[in-house]
Amino acid sequence: MSLDDIAAGVEVTTEQRERGVAVRDEVDAPLAERLAPFADEFPCTSAAAATVVDAYAGGASVGEAARAANVASVTAAKTLHRLGEDVSPLAPTGREIVRDWLNARLSRAEAKELTGTDDDEFALAVYVETHDPIPSAEEALAGALAVDRDDPLADARSDLGDLL
């Protein structure tokens, strides 16, 4: 079998199908009303938070969701974080570096240099490390941001027990 036989029928496309985020909202009350009790804990109003969630759940980026809600991108990211979404701009090692800075083991300049972030990214990373998601607000969403968080490759990876 030649390479031409193997490649027969393979075609390249220039378009990508936009998939968005899986959405399931089965609650009758509007999202803004369900988020209203947590308004003091968000960096924006509950109405803006609801707009961010609706846009983000519809497949918009954090920046697009922020524009839809007329808030800054970092405010939208903070809101999504408080609602349980992973919006940290850093990988686990970078998050450890931020924690070291928060625990006064590093200077801010050292932490920024080691993480390779700008001021906005570093500020968001600090916010993520110092503010936990609001569990009851996550419940109030009732699936508006329902995304399967299971690792699809979990069964393909070995753990420490497999090495012994």
Beta strands, then each sheet from edge to edge (+ up, - down):
end
